Amino acid sequence: DAMVIQNPRYQVTQFGKPVTLSCSQTLNHNVMYWYQQKSSQAPKLLFHYYDKDFNNEADTPDNFQSRRPNTSFCFLDIRSPGLGDAAMYLCATSSGLASNEQYFGPGTRLTVT
Amino acid sequence: ILNVEQSPQSLHVQEGDSTNFTCSFPSSNFYALHWYRWETAKSPEALFVMTLNGDEKKKGRISATLNTKEGYSYLYIKGSQPEDSATYLCASSSGTYKYIFGTGTRLKVLA
């Protein structure tokens, strides 16, 4: 029944070692989002795809990249993780209408050592 | 208000108590207001989407109201139960498919 799946749920990486987080959806939604949430803060949008169109937020560091090879999958690549990148990373999807809710995955908790 | 703000940041209530919390959002260029419930180790789950001033939505013991002119929404929980313990997030949209989230209200219901 899971509609938005994130793997892994917990990821530990070393300072500077590239890491990839994955997200898949069974909803066939046009839009896929990546959010970063640090403790006690609001989820912060990093970027989103509308179909194949990539939209980067102005304040998203260059260290963060994303790929969407097809409708179902989206990846978040962190090229050189720093200690400040430790956070919960949430993937979400929506049909593209602002009045429709987003569907979230359970998140990946990233630890940087 | 430029950001989405939620209050209180956290609260503890006794089982059976009713409670409410607030989401404040920019009233200019408003299109939709979303409420989500996020239980520990689970995915955030949509509760309500509201678009019209004066909207009221209800799901079981949980209800929400919307005032777009002054830029706030209230979430009410009647007769809180331990299973209501979660973080409640609100998010505002200005008409695009992008959302600005608040920091959430962490609710703990004590048995």
HADDOCK unambig.tbl for C-alpha pairs under 7 A between the chains (distance, minus, plus):
assign (segid A and resid 40 and name CA) (segid B and resid 103 and name CA) 6.40 0.50 0.50
assign (segid A and resid 41 and name CA) (segid B and resid 103 and name CA) 4.98 0.50 0.50
assign (segid A and resid 42 and name CA) (segid B and resid 101 and name CA) 5.69 0.50 0.50
assign (segid A and resid 42 and name CA) (segid B and resid 102 and name CA) 5.14 0.50 0.50
assign (segid A and resid 42 and name CA) (segid B and resid 103 and name CA) 3.86 0.50 0.50
assign (segid A and resid 42 and name CA) (segid B and resid 104 and name CA) 6.92 0.50 0.50
assign (segid A and resid 43 and name CA) (segid B and resid 101 and name CA) 6.11 0.50 0.50
assign (segid A and resid 96 and name CA) (segid B and resid 97 and name CA) 5.48 0.50 0.50
assign (segid A and resid 97 and name CA) (segid B and resid 97 and name CA) 5.76 0.50 0.50
assign (segid A and resid 98 and name CA) (segid B and resid 32 and name CA) 6.50 0.50 0.50
assign (segid A and resid 98 and name CA) (segid B and resid 93 and name CA) 6.30 0.50 0.50
assign (segid A and resid 98 and name CA) (segid B and resid 95 and name CA) 5.60 0.50 0.50
assign (segid A and resid 98 and name CA) (segid B and resid 96 and name CA) 5.74 0.50 0.50
assign (segid A and resid 98 and name CA) (segid B and resid 97 and name CA) 4.69 0.50 0.50
assign (segid A and resid 99 and name CA) (segid B and resid 32 and name CA) 5.77 0.50 0.50
assign (segid A and resid 99 and name CA) (segid B and resid 49 and name CA) 6.55 0.50 0.50
assign (segid A and resid 101 and name CA) (segid B and resid 46 and name CA) 6.30 0.50 0.50
assign (segid A and resid 101 and name CA) (segid B and resid 49 and name CA) 6.72 0.50 0.50
assign (segid A and resid 104 and name CA) (segid B and resid 43 and name CA) 5.63 0.50 0.50
assign (segid A and resid 104 and name CA) (segid B and resid 44 and name CA) 5.82 0.50 0.50
assign (segid A and resid 105 and name CA) (segid B and resid 43 and name CA) 5.22 0.50 0.50
assign (segid A and resid 106 and name CA) (segid B and resid 41 and name CA) 6.73 0.50 0.50
assign (segid A and resid 106 and name CA) (segid B and resid 42 and name CA) 5.11 0.50 0.50
assign (segid A and resid 106 and name CA) (segid B and resid 43 and name CA) 3.95 0.50 0.50
